[in-house]
Amino acid sequence: MKGALRLLYPPQCVACGAPVAGEGPGQLCPACFPETRFITGAACTRCGVPLPDDGTGADDPLLTCDDCLAMARPWQRGRAAMVYAGTGRRLVLALKHGDRPDLAPALAAWLARAAAPLIDANTIVAPIPLHLRRLLKRRYNQAALISGRVARSHKSLHLPDLLLRCRHTPGQDHRGVGDRFANIAGALAVNPRRVEAVLGRPVLLVDDVMASGATMAAATDALLAAGSGPVSVAVLARAVKDD
């Protein structure tokens, strides 16, 4: 039966649809794999950005990037699955703007592996929310599609409505760091129906992309103000500065 299914539905590259030899979600063809920069080595423990490997190893808790040294981060730890460039960028944009929710299982599997050090059975997993206006236009929250699968893979509680968008905000693209923080200020709040559930509990925030960290900071501030436990962040892709 499995052989017959492979003949009818041969495995395809998640990025371009070309035939691949492997099975399971998240397979990449020889053309797309080199253009996908997974973050598996040394990385900032606060935001997940890749760092030059000096031999200390990826699990060194003191590894911190220049931005996180210079900028207060209200969350404790952070991870990212890949760099927001090449195939990684194309996949995120397809999920987010290309009406491709079918990509979520494969991308979530990548993030579940990257986020493993940040999550256990007591952790609440929650996505960065969309405003209703944007949700109606897009028809799904890409962060929630990913966060639900990350939670299931680690047998953690998923609360897709833990955070609410109090007001519609313009997109963060093409804004400077200061403008990004100003744009998102006061836009996120903990759902009043979830305040009791989050008291003292560790939370893992999930989103598709992190650039400045402004959205994650606003979400973390809202959670801590509501009495949550420590907050960690996990993103599918991390934007990096040009070399």
FIKOLZA-1660 file (N, C-alpha, C; in steps of 0.1 Angstrom, whole numbers, plus 5000, padded with zeros to 4 digits):
% residues 243
   i   px   py   pz ch aa at
   1 5008 4988 5000  A  M  N
   1 5000 5000 5000  A  M CA
   1 5009 5013 5000  A  M  C
   2 5019 5013 5008  A  K  N
   2 5028 5024 5009  A  K CA
   2 5035 5026 4996  A  K  C
   3 5039 5015 4989  A  G  N
   3 5045 5017 4976  A  G CA
   3 5036 5023 4966  A  G  C
   4 5023 5018 4966  A  A  N
   4 5013 5023 4957  A  A CA
   4 5011 5038 4959  A  A  C
   5 5010 5042 4972  A  L  N
   5 5008 5056 4975  A  L CA
   5 5020 5065 4970  A  L  C
   6 5032 5059 4971  A  R  N
   6 5044 5067 4966  A  R CA
   6 5044 5068 4951  A  R  C
   7 5038 5059 4944  A  L  N
   7 5037 5060 4929  A  L CA
   7 5026 5071 4926  A  L  C
   8 5015 5071 4933  A  L  N
   8 5005 5081 4931  A  L CA
   8 5008 5094 4936  A  L  C
   9 5015 5095 4947  A  Y  N
   9 5018 5108 4953  A  Y CA
   9 5033 5107 4958  A  Y  C
  10 5042 5109 4948  A  P  N
  10 5056 5108 4952  A  P CA
  10 5060 5120 4961  A  P  C
  11 5070 5117 4970  A  P  N
  11 5074 5128 4979  A  P CA
  11 5079 5140 4971  A  P  C
  12 5076 5152 4976  A  Q  N
  12 5080 5164 4970  A  Q CA
  12 5087 5173 4979  A  Q  C
  13 5096 5181 4973  A  C  N
  13 5102 5192 4981  A  C CA
  13 5092 5202 4986  A  C  C
  14 5093 5205 4999  A  V  N
  14 5083 5214 5005  A  V CA
  14 5084 5228 4999  A  V  C
  15 5095 5231 4994  A  A  N
  15 5098 5245 4989  A  A CA
  15 5094 5247 4974  A  A  C
  16 5097 5237 4966  A  C  N
  16 5095 5239 4951  A  C CA
  16 5086 5228 4945  A  C  C
  17 5084 5217 4952  A  G  N
  17 5076 5207 4946  A  G CA
  17 5083 5196 4938  A  G  C
  18 5096 5198 4937  A  A  N
  18 5104 5188 4929  A  A CA
  18 5104 5175 4936  A  A  C
  19 5106 5164 4929  A  P  N
  19 5106 5150 4936  A  P CA
  19 5118 5149 4945  A  P  C
  20 5116 5143 4956  A  V  N
  20 5127 5140 4966  A  V CA
  20 5127 5126 4970  A  V  C
  21 5138 5121 4975  A  A  N
  21 5139 5107 4978  A  A CA
  21 5134 5104 4992  A  A  C
  22 5135 5113 5001  A  G  N
  22 5131 5111 5015  A  G CA
  22 5116 5110 5017  A  G  C
  23 5111 5107 5029  A  E  N
  23 5097 5107 5033  A  E CA
  23 5095 5116 5045  A  E  C
  24 5082 5119 5047  A  G  N
  24 5079 5127 5059  A  G CA
  24 5079 5142 5055  A  G  C
  25 5073 5150 5064  A  P  N
  25 5072 5165 5061  A  P CA
  25 5085 5171 5062  A  P  C
  26 5087 5182 5054  A  G  N
  26 5099 5190 5055  A  G CA
  26 5110 5186 5047  A  G  C
  27 5108 5177 5036  A  Q  N
  27 5119 5173 5028  A  Q CA
  27 5122 5184 5018  A  Q  C
  28 5135 5186 5016  A  L  N
  28 5140 5196 5006  A  L CA
  28 5148 5190 4995  A  L  C
  29 5147 5195 4983  A  C  N
  29 5154 5189 4972  A  C CA
  29 5169 5194 4972  A  C  C
  30 5178 5189 4964  A  P  N
  30 5192 5193 4964  A  P CA
  30 5193 5207 4959  A  P  C
  31 5184 5213 4952  A  A  N
  31 5185 5227 4948  A  A CA
  31 5181 5237 4960  A  A  C
  32 5171 5233 4967  A  C  N
  32 5165 5242 4978  A  C CA
  32 5173 5240 4991  A  C  C
  33 5178 5229 4994  A  F  N
  33 5185 5227 5007  A  F CA
  33 5196 5236 5009  A  F  C
  34 5205 5238 4999  A  P  N
  34 5217 5247 5002  A  P CA
  34 5212 5261 5004  A  P  C
  35 5200 5265 4999  A  E  N
  35 5195 5279 5001  A  E CA
  35 5187 5280 5014  A  E  C
  36 5187 5270 5022  A  T  N
  36 5180 5270 5035  A  T CA
  36 5190 5270 5046  A  T  C
  37 5191 5280 5053  A  R  N
  37 5201 5281 5064  A  R CA
  37 5195 5278 5077  A  R  C
  38 5196 5266 5081  A  F  N
  38 5191 5262 5094  A  F CA
  38 5201 5267 5105  A  F  C
  39 5195 5271 5117  A  I  N
  39 5204 5276 5128  A  I CA
  39 5206 5264 5137  A  I  C
  40 5217 5257 5135  A  T  N
  40 5220 5245 5143  A  T CA
  40 5233 5247 5152  A  T  C
  41 5241 5257 5149  A  G  N
  41 5253 5259 5156  A  G CA
  41 5252 5270 5167  A  G  C
  42 5263 5277 5169  A  A  N
  42 5263 5288 5179  A  A CA
  42 5252 5298 5176  A  A  C
  43 5244 5302 5186  A  A  N
  43 5234 5312 5184  A  A CA
  43 5231 5320 5197  A  A  C
  44 5226 5332 5196  A  C  N
  44 5223 5340 5207  A  C CA
  44 5212 5333 5215  A  C  C
  45 5214 5331 5228  A  T  N
  45 5204 5324 5237  A  T CA
  45 5192 5333 5239  A  T  C
  46 5193 5346 5236  A  R  N
  46 5181 5354 5239  A  R CA
  46 5172 5356 5227  A  R  C
  47 5178 5357 5215  A  C  N
  47 5170 5359 5203  A  C CA
  47 5171 5349 5192  A  C  C
  48 5181 5340 5193  A  G  N
  48 5183 5329 5183  A  G CA
  48 5191 5332 5171  A  G  C
  49 5196 5345 5170  A  V  N
  49 5203 5348 5158  A  V CA
  49 5216 5340 5158  A  V  C
  50 5221 5335 5146  A  P  N
  50 5233 5327 5146  A  P CA
  50 5245 5336 5149  A  P  C
  51 5255 5330 5155  A  L  N
  51 5267 5337 5159  A  L CA
  51 5279 5329 5154  A  L  C
  52 5291 5336 5152  A  P  N
  52 5303 5329 5148  A  P CA
  52 5306 5319 5159  A  P  C
  53 5309 5307 5154  A  D  N
  53 5312 5296 5164  A  D CA
  53 5327 5296 5168  A  D  C
  54 5329 5299 5181  A  D  N
  54 5342 5300 5186  A  D CA
  54 5346 5287 5193  A  D  C
  55 5338 5277 5192  A  G  N
  55 5341 5264 5198  A  G CA
  55 5335 5262 5212  A  G  C
  56 5328 5272 5217  A  T  N
  56 5321 5271 5230  A  T CA
  56 5309 5262 5229  A  T  C
  57 5303 5261 5217  A  G  N
  57 5291 5252 5215  A  G CA
  57 5278 5260 5215  A  G  C
  58 5268 5254 5209  A  A  N
  58 5255 5260 5207  A  A CA
  58 5248 5262 5220  A  A  C
  59 5251 5254 5231  A  D  N
  59 5243 5254 5243  A  D CA
  59 5249 5263 5254  A  D  C
  60 5259 5271 5250  A  D  N
  60 5265 5280 5260  A  D CA
  60 5255 5290 5265  A  D  C
  61 5251 5291 5277  A  P  N
  61 5241 5300 5282  A  P CA
  61 5245 5315 5281  A  P  C
  62 5258 5317 5279  A  L  N
  62 5263 5331 5279  A  L CA
  62 5264 5337 5265  A  L  C
  63 5261 5329 5255  A  L  N
  63 5262 5334 5241  A  L CA
  63 5251 5345 5239  A  L  C
  64 5255 5357 5237  A  T  N
  64 5245 5368 5235  A  T CA
  64 5250 5377 5224  A  T  C
  65 5241 5381 5215  A  C  N
  65 5245 5389 5203  A  C CA
  65 5246 5404 5208  A  C  C
  66 5252 5412 5199  A  D  N
  66 5253 5426 5203  A  D CA
  66 5240 5433 5205  A  D  C
  67 5230 5430 5197  A  D  N
  67 5217 5437 5199  A  D CA
  67 5211 5433 5212  A  D  C
  68 5212 5421 5217  A  C  N
  68 5206 5417 5230  A  C CA
  68 5214 5422 5241  A  C  C
  69 5227 5425 5239  A  L  N
  69 5235 5432 5249  A  L CA
  69 5232 5446 5251  A  L  C
  70 5228 5453 5239  A  A  N
  70 5225 5467 5240  A  A CA
  70 5210 5470 5242  A  A  C
  71 5201 5460 5240  A  M  N
  71 5187 5463 5241  A  M CA
  71 5181 5454 5251  A  M  C
  72 5173 5459 5260  A  A  N
  72 5166 5451 5270  A  A CA
  72 5156 5441 5264  A  A  C
  73 5157 5429 5268  A  R  N
  73 5148 5419 5263  A  R CA
  73 5140 5413 5275  A  R  C
  74 5127 5416 5275  A  P  N
  74 5119 5411 5287  A  P CA
  74 5118 5396 5288  A  P  C
  75 5120 5389 5277  A  W  N
  75 5119 5375 5277  A  W CA
  75 5132 5369 5281  A  W  C
  76 5133 5356 5285  A  Q  N
  76 5145 5350 5290  A  Q CA
  76 5153 5343 5280  A  Q  C
  77 5147 5335 5271  A  R  N
  77 5155 5327 5262  A  R CA
  77 5148 5327 5248  A  R  C
  78 5155 5325 5238  A  G  N
  78 5149 5325 5224  A  G CA
  78 5156 5315 5215  A  G  C
  79 5149 5310 5206  A  R  N
  79 5154 5301 5195  A  R CA
  79 5147 5304 5182  A  R  C
  80 5154 5301 5171  A  A  N
  80 5149 5302 5158  A  A CA
  80 5153 5290 5150  A  A  C
  81 5144 5286 5140  A  A  N
  81 5147 5274 5133  A  A CA
  81 5157 5277 5121  A  A  C
  82 5155 5288 5115  A  M  N
  82 5164 5291 5103  A  M CA
  82 5165 5306 5101  A  M  C
  83 5174 5310 5092  A  V  N
  83 5176 5324 5089  A  V CA
  83 5165 5328 5079  A  V  C
  84 5161 5340 5080  A  Y  N
  84 5151 5346 5071  A  Y CA
  84 5158 5351 5058  A  Y  C
  85 5161 5341 5050  A  A  N
  85 5168 5344 5037  A  A CA
  85 5166 5332 5028  A  A  C
  86 5168 5333 5015  A  G  N
  86 5168 5322 5006  A  G CA
  86 5155 5314 5007  A  G  C
  87 5156 5301 5007  A  T  N
  87 5144 5292 5007  A  T CA
  87 5136 5295 5020  A  T  C
  88 5143 5297 5031  A  G  N
  88 5135 5300 5044  A  G CA
  88 5126 5312 5042  A  G  C
  89 5131 5323 5036  A  R  N
  89 5122 5334 5034  A  R CA
  89 5111 5331 5025  A  R  C
  90 5114 5324 5014  A  R  N
  90 5103 5320 5004  A  R CA
  90 5092 5312 5011  A  R  C
  91 5096 5303 5020  A  L  N
  91 5086 5295 5027  A  L CA
  91 5078 5303 5036  A  L  C
  92 5084 5312 5044  A  V  N
  92 5077 5320 5053  A  V CA
  92 5067 5329 5046  A  V  C
  93 5071 5335 5035  A  L  N
  93 5062 5344 5028  A  L CA
  93 5051 5336 5021  A  L  C
  94 5054 5324 5017  A  A  N
  94 5043 5316 5011  A  A CA
  94 5032 5312 5022  A  A  C
  95 5037 5308 5033  A  L  N
  95 5028 5305 5044  A  L CA
  95 5020 5318 5048  A  L  C
  96 5027 5329 5049  A  K  N
  96 5021 5341 5055  A  K CA
  96 5012 5348 5045  A  K  C
  97 5016 5350 5032  A  H  N
  97 5009 5358 5023  A  H CA
  97 5005 5350 5010  A  H  C
  98 5009 5338 5009  A  G  N
  98 5007 5330 4997  A  G CA
  98 4996 5320 4998  A  G  C
  99 4988 5321 5008  A  D  N
  99 4977 5312 5010  A  D CA
  99 4981 5297 5010  A  D  C
 100 4992 5294 5018  A  R  N
 100 4998 5281 5018  A  R CA
 100 4998 5275 5032  A  R  C
 101 4986 5274 5039  A  P  N
 101 4986 5268 5052  A  P CA
 101 4991 5253 5052  A  P  C
 102 4991 5247 5040  A  D  N
 102 4996 5233 5040  A  D CA
 102 5011 5232 5043  A  D  C
 103 5018 5243 5043  A  L  N
 103 5032 5243 5047  A  L CA
 103 5034 5242 5062  A  L  C
 104 5024 5245 5070  A  A  N
 104 5025 5246 5084  A  A CA
 104 5031 5233 5091  A  A  C
 105 5026 5221 5087  A  P  N
 105 5032 5209 5094  A  P CA
 105 5047 5208 5092  A  P  C
 106 5052 5210 5080  A  A  N
 106 5067 5208 5078  A  A CA
 106 5074 5219 5086  A  A  C
 107 5070 5231 5085  A  L  N
 107 5077 5242 5091  A  L CA
 107 5076 5241 5106  A  L  C
 108 5065 5237 5111  A  A  N
 108 5063 5235 5126  A  A CA
 108 5072 5224 5131  A  A  C
 109 5074 5214 5123  A  A  N
 109 5083 5203 5127  A  A CA
 109 5097 5208 5129  A  A  C
 110 5102 5217 5120  A  W  N
 110 5115 5223 5121  A  W CA
 110 5116 5232 5134  A  W  C
 111 5105 5239 5137  A  L  N
 111 5106 5248 5149  A  L CA
 111 5105 5240 5162  A  L  C
 112 5097 5229 5161  A  A  N
 112 5096 5221 5173  A  A CA
 112 5109 5215 5178  A  A  C
 113 5118 5212 5168  A  R  N
 113 5131 5207 5171  A  R CA
 113 5140 5218 5177  A  R  C
 114 5139 5230 5171  A  A  N
 114 5147 5241 5175  A  A CA
 114 5143 5246 5189  A  A  C
 115 5130 5245 5192  A  A  N
 115 5124 5251 5205  A  A CA
 115 5125 5241 5216  A  A  C
 116 5130 5229 5214  A  A  N
 116 5129 5218 5224  A  A CA
 116 5136 5223 5237  A  A  C
 117 5147 5230 5237  A  P  N
 117 5153 5234 5250  A  P CA
 117 5144 5244 5258  A  P  C
 118 5134 5250 5252  A  L  N
 118 5126 5260 5258  A  L CA
 118 5113 5255 5264  A  L  C
 119 5109 5243 5262  A  I  N
 119 5095 5238 5265  A  I CA
 119 5095 5225 5272  A  I  C
 120 5085 5224 5281  A  D  N
 120 5083 5211 5288  A  D CA
 120 5067 5210 5290  A  D  C
 121 5063 5200 5297  A  A  N
 121 5049 5197 5298  A  A CA
 121 5041 5208 5306  A  A  C
 122 5048 5216 5313  A  N  N
 122 5042 5227 5321  A  N CA
 122 5041 5240 5314  A  N  C
 123 5047 5241 5302  A  T  N
 123 5048 5253 5294  A  T CA
 123 5035 5255 5287  A  T  C
 124 5030 5268 5287  A  I  N
 124 5019 5272 5278  A  I CA
 124 5025 5277 5265  A  I  C
 125 5020 5272 5254  A  V  N
 125 5025 5277 5241  A  V CA
 125 5014 5286 5235  A  V  C
 126 5018 5297 5230  A  A  N
 126 5008 5307 5225  A  A CA
 126 5014 5314 5213  A  A  C
 127 5006 5317 5203  A  P  N
 127 5011 5324 5191  A  P CA
 127 5009 5339 5193  A  P  C
 128 5017 5347 5185  A  I  N
 128 5014 5361 5184  A  I CA
 128 5001 5363 5176  A  I  C
 129 4992 5370 5182  A  P  N
 129 4978 5371 5175  A  P CA
 129 4978 5381 5164  A  P  C
 130 4968 5379 5155  A  L  N
 130 4965 5388 5144  A  L CA
 130 4953 5397 5149  A  L  C
 131 4952 5409 5144  A  H  N
 131 4940 5417 5146  A  H CA
 131 4929 5411 5138  A  H  C
 132 4916 5412 5142  A  L  N
 132 4905 5406 5135  A  L CA
 132 4905 5410 5120  A  L  C
 133 4908 5423 5118  A  R  N
 133 4907 5428 5104  A  R CA
 133 4917 5420 5095  A  R  C
 134 4929 5418 5100  A  R  N
 134 4939 5410 5092  A  R CA
 134 4935 5395 5092  A  R  C
 135 4930 5390 5103  A  L  N
 135 4926 5376 5103  A  L CA
 135 4915 5373 5093  A  L  C
 136 4905 5382 5091  A  L  N
 136 4895 5380 5082  A  L CA
 136 4900 5381 5067  A  L  C
 137 4910 5389 5065  A  K  N
 137 4916 5390 5052  A  K CA
 137 4924 5378 5048  A  K  C
 138 4932 5373 5058  A  R  N
 138 4941 5362 5056  A  R CA
 138 4934 5348 5057  A  R  C
 139 4924 5348 5066  A  R  N
 139 4916 5336 5069  A  R CA
 139 4923 5327 5079  A  R  C
 140 4935 5329 5083  A  Y  N
 140 4942 5320 5093  A  Y CA
 140 4954 5328 5099  A  Y  C
 141 4957 5325 5111  A  N  N
 141 4969 5331 5117  A  N CA
 141 4980 5321 5115  A  N  C
 142 4990 5324 5107  A  Q  N
 142 5001 5315 5104  A  Q CA
 142 5009 5311 5117  A  Q  C
 143 5010 5320 5127  A  A  N
 143 5017 5317 5139  A  A CA
 143 5010 5307 5147  A  A  C
 144 4996 5307 5147  A  A  N
 144 4988 5298 5154  A  A CA
 144 4989 5284 5148  A  A  C
 145 4990 5283 5135  A  L  N
 145 4991 5270 5128  A  L CA
 145 5004 5263 5132  A  L  C
 146 5014 5271 5134  A  I  N
 146 5027 5266 5138  A  I CA
 146 5027 5262 5153  A  I  C
 147 5022 5272 5161  A  S  N
 147 5023 5270 5176  A  S CA
 147 5015 5258 5181  A  S  C
 148 5004 5255 5174  A  G  N
 148 4996 5244 5178  A  G CA
 148 5003 5231 5176  A  G  C
 149 5010 5230 5165  A  R  N
 149 5018 5217 5162  A  R CA
 149 5030 5216 5171  A  R  C
 150 5036 5228 5174  A  V  N
 150 5048 5227 5183  A  V CA
 150 5043 5223 5197  A  V  C
 151 5032 5227 5202  A  A  N
 151 5027 5223 5215  A  A CA
 151 5023 5208 5215  A  A  C
 152 5017 5204 5204  A  R  N
 152 5013 5189 5204  A  R CA
 152 5026 5181 5204  A  R  C
 153 5036 5185 5197  A  S  N
 153 5048 5176 5196  A  S CA
 153 5055 5175 5209  A  S  C
 154 5053 5185 5218  A  H  N
 154 5059 5185 5231  A  H CA
 154 5049 5182 5243  A  H  C
 155 5037 5179 5239  A  K  N
 155 5026 5175 5248  A  K CA
 155 5024 5187 5258  A  K  C
 156 5024 5199 5253  A  S  N
 156 5022 5211 5261  A  S CA
 156 5008 5217 5258  A  S  C
 157 5004 5226 5267  A  L  N
 157 4991 5232 5266  A  L CA
 157 4992 5243 5255  A  L  C
 158 4983 5243 5246  A  H  N
 158 4983 5254 5235  A  H CA
 158 4971 5263 5238  A  H  C
 159 4973 5276 5239  A  L  N
 159 4963 5286 5241  A  L CA
 159 4964 5296 5230  A  L  C
 160 4957 5293 5218  A  P  N
 160 4958 5302 5207  A  P CA
 160 4952 5316 5210  A  P  C
 161 4943 5317 5220  A  D  N
 161 4937 5330 5223  A  D CA
 161 4943 5336 5236  A  D  C
 162 4955 5332 5240  A  L  N
 162 4961 5338 5252  A  L CA
 162 4963 5353 5251  A  L  C
 163 4967 5357 5239  A  L  N
 163 4969 5371 5237  A  L CA
 163 4959 5377 5226  A  L  C
 164 4956 5389 5228  A  L  N
 164 4947 5396 5219  A  L CA
 164 4953 5408 5213  A  L  C
 165 4949 5412 5200  A  R  N
 165 4953 5424 5194  A  R CA
 165 4943 5435 5198  A  R  C
 166 4947 5445 5206  A  C  N
 166 4937 5455 5210  A  C CA
 166 4934 5465 5199  A  C  C
 167 4943 5467 5190  A  R  N
 167 4941 5476 5179  A  R CA
 167 4949 5471 5167  A  R  C
 168 4944 5476 5155  A  H  N
 168 4950 5472 5143  A  H CA
 168 4963 5480 5141  A  H  C
 169 4974 5474 5137  A  T  N
 169 4987 5481 5135  A  T CA
 169 4991 5479 5121  A  T  C
 170 4997 5489 5115  A  P  N
 170 5003 5487 5101  A  P CA
 170 5014 5477 5102  A  P  C
 171 5018 5472 5091  A  G  N
 171 5029 5462 5090  A  G CA
 171 5042 5468 5095  A  G  C
 172 5050 5459 5101  A  Q  N
 172 5063 5463 5106  A  Q CA
 172 5074 5464 5096  A  Q  C
 173 5071 5459 5084  A  D  N
 173 5082 5459 5073  A  D CA
 173 5086 5473 5070  A  D  C
 174 5099 5474 5067  A  H  N
 174 5105 5487 5062  A  H CA
 174 5104 5498 5073  A  H  C
 175 5103 5494 5085  A  R  N
 175 5103 5504 5096  A  R CA
 175 5117 5503 5104  A  R  C
 176 5121 5514 5109  A  G  N
 176 5133 5514 5118  A  G CA
 176 5130 5507 5131  A  G  C
 177 5140 5505 5139  A  V  N
 177 5138 5498 5152  A  V CA
 177 5129 5506 5161  A  V  C
 178 5131 5519 5162  A  G  N
 178 5123 5528 5170  A  G CA
 178 5109 5528 5166  A  G  C
 179 5106 5529 5153  A  D  N
 179 5093 5529 5147  A  D CA
 179 5086 5516 5150  A  D  C
 180 5093 5505 5149  A  R  N
 180 5087 5492 5152  A  R CA
 180 5081 5491 5166  A  R  C
 181 5089 5496 5176  A  F  N
 181 5085 5495 5190  A  F CA
 181 5073 5505 5192  A  F  C
 182 5074 5517 5186  A  A  N
 182 5063 5526 5187  A  A CA
 182 5050 5521 5181  A  A  C
 183 5051 5514 5169  A  N  N
 183 5040 5509 5162  A  N CA
 183 5032 5499 5170  A  N  C
 184 5039 5490 5177  A  I  N
 184 5033 5479 5184  A  I CA
 184 5029 5482 5199  A  I  C
 185 5034 5494 5204  A  A  N
 185 5032 5497 5218  A  A CA
 185 5017 5497 5221  A  A  C
 186 5013 5490 5232  A  G  N
 186 4999 5490 5236  A  G CA
 186 4990 5482 5228  A  G  C
 187 4995 5475 5218  A  A  N
 187 4986 5468 5208  A  A CA
 187 4983 5454 5213  A  A  C
 188 4990 5448 5222  A  L  N
 188 4988 5434 5227  A  L CA
 188 4984 5434 5241  A  L  C
 189 4975 5425 5245  A  A  N
 189 4971 5423 5259  A  A CA
 189 4967 5408 5261  A  A  C
 190 4968 5404 5273  A  V  N
 190 4964 5391 5277  A  V CA
 190 4948 5390 5277  A  V  C
 191 4943 5380 5271  A  N  N
 191 4929 5377 5271  A  N CA
 191 4923 5376 5285  A  N  C
 192 4914 5385 5289  A  P  N
 192 4909 5384 5303  A  P CA
 192 4904 5370 5307  A  P  C
 193 4899 5362 5298  A  R  N
 193 4895 5349 5301  A  R CA
 193 4906 5339 5304  A  R  C
 194 4919 5343 5301  A  R  N
 194 4930 5334 5302  A  R CA
 194 4940 5339 5314  A  R  C
 195 4937 5349 5321  A  V  N
 195 4946 5355 5331  A  V CA
 195 4948 5344 5342  A  V  C
 196 4938 5338 5346  A  E  N
 196 4940 5328 5357  A  E CA
 196 4948 5316 5352  A  E  C
 197 4946 5312 5340  A  A  N
 197 4954 5300 5335  A  A CA
 197 4969 5303 5333  A  A  C
 198 4972 5316 5331  A  V  N
 198 4986 5319 5329  A  V CA
 198 4994 5323 5341  A  V  C
 199 4987 5324 5352  A  L  N
 199 4994 5329 5365  A  L CA
 199 5005 5319 5369  A  L  C
 200 5017 5325 5369  A  G  N
 200 5029 5317 5373  A  G CA
 200 5034 5307 5364  A  G  C
 201 5027 5305 5352  A  R  N
 201 5031 5294 5343  A  R CA
 201 5041 5300 5333  A  R  C
 202 5052 5292 5330  A  P  N
 202 5061 5296 5319  A  P CA
 202 5053 5296 5305  A  P  C
 203 5057 5305 5297  A  V  N
 203 5051 5307 5284  A  V CA
 203 5061 5306 5273  A  V  C
 204 5058 5299 5262  A  L  N
 204 5066 5300 5250  A  L CA
 204 5058 5307 5239  A  L  C
 205 5063 5319 5235  A  L  N
 205 5056 5327 5224  A  L CA
 205 5062 5322 5211  A  L  C
 206 5053 5321 5201  A  V  N
 206 5057 5316 5188  A  V CA
 206 5052 5326 5177  A  V  C
 207 5061 5328 5168  A  D  N
 207 5058 5337 5157  A  D CA
 207 5065 5332 5145  A  D  C
 208 5062 5337 5133  A  D  N
 208 5069 5333 5121  A  D CA
 208 5082 5339 5119  A  D  C
 209 5084 5352 5121  A  V  N
 209 5096 5359 5119  A  V CA
 209 5099 5369 5130  A  V  C
 210 5112 5370 5134  A  M  N
 210 5116 5380 5143  A  M CA
 210 5127 5389 5136  A  M  C
 211 5125 5402 5137  A  A  N
 211 5135 5412 5132  A  A CA
 211 5140 5419 5143  A  A  C
 212 5134 5430 5148  A  S  N
 212 5139 5438 5159  A  S CA
 212 5135 5432 5172  A  S  C
 213 5125 5424 5173  A  G  N
 213 5120 5418 5185  A  G CA
 213 5109 5427 5192  A  G  C
 214 5105 5437 5185  A  A  N
 214 5095 5446 5191  A  A CA
 214 5082 5439 5195  A  A  C
 215 5077 5431 5185  A  T  N
 215 5064 5424 5188  A  T CA
 215 5065 5414 5199  A  T  C
 216 5076 5407 5200  A  M  N
 216 5078 5397 5211  A  M CA
 216 5080 5405 5224  A  M  C
 217 5086 5416 5224  A  A  N
 217 5088 5424 5236  A  A CA
 217 5074 5429 5241  A  A  C
 218 5066 5434 5232  A  A  N
 218 5053 5439 5237  A  A CA
 218 5044 5427 5242  A  A  C
 219 5045 5416 5236  A  A  N
 219 5037 5404 5240  A  A CA
 219 5043 5399 5254  A  A  C
 220 5056 5399 5255  A  T  N
 220 5062 5395 5268  A  T CA
 220 5058 5404 5279  A  T  C
 221 5058 5417 5277  A  D  N
 221 5055 5427 5287  A  D CA
 221 5040 5425 5291  A  D  C
 222 5031 5422 5282  A  A  N
 222 5017 5420 5285  A  A CA
 222 5016 5407 5294  A  A  C
 223 5023 5397 5291  A  L  N
 223 5022 5384 5299  A  L CA
 223 5028 5386 5313  A  L  C
 224 5039 5393 5314  A  L  N
 224 5045 5395 5327  A  L CA
 224 5036 5404 5336  A  L  C
 225 5030 5414 5330  A  A  N
 225 5021 5423 5337  A  A CA
 225 5009 5415 5342  A  A  C
 226 5005 5405 5335  A  A  N
 226 4994 5397 5339  A  A CA
 226 4997 5386 5349  A  A  C
 227 5010 5385 5353  A  G  N
 227 5014 5375 5363  A  G CA
 227 5019 5362 5358  A  G  C
 228 5023 5361 5345  A  S  N
 228 5028 5349 5340  A  S CA
 228 5042 5345 5346  A  S  C
 229 5046 5333 5344  A  G  N
 229 5060 5329 5347  A  G CA
 229 5069 5334 5337  A  G  C
 230 5082 5329 5336  A  P  N
 230 5091 5333 5326  A  P CA
 230 5087 5331 5312  A  P  C
 231 5090 5339 5303  A  V  N
 231 5086 5339 5289  A  V CA
 231 5098 5336 5281  A  V  C
 232 5097 5326 5271  A  S  N
 232 5106 5324 5261  A  S CA
 232 5100 5326 5247  A  S  C
 233 5108 5327 5237  A  V  N
 233 5103 5330 5224  A  V CA
 233 5109 5320 5214  A  V  C
 234 5101 5317 5204  A  A  N
 234 5106 5308 5193  A  A CA
 234 5100 5312 5180  A  A  C
 235 5108 5314 5170  A  V  N
 235 5104 5319 5157  A  V CA
 235 5108 5309 5146  A  V  C
 236 5100 5308 5136  A  L  N
 236 5104 5300 5125  A  L CA
 236 5117 5305 5118  A  L  C
 237 5117 5318 5116  A  A  N
 237 5129 5324 5109  A  A CA
 237 5133 5337 5116  A  A  C
 238 5146 5339 5117  A  R  N
 238 5153 5351 5123  A  R CA
 238 5159 5359 5113  A  R  C
 239 5155 5372 5112  A  A  N
 239 5162 5381 5103  A  A CA
 239 5175 5384 5108  A  A  C
 240 5185 5385 5099  A  V  N
 240 5199 5388 5103  A  V CA
 240 5204 5400 5095  A  V  C
 241 5214 5407 5101  A  K  N
 241 5220 5418 5094  A  K CA
 241 5229 5413 5082  A  K  C
 242 5230 5421 5072  A  D  N
 242 5238 5417 5061  A  D CA
 242 5253 5416 5065  A  D  C
 243 5260 5406 5061  A  D  N
 243 5274 5404 5064  A  D CA
 243 5282 5416 5058  A  D  C
% end
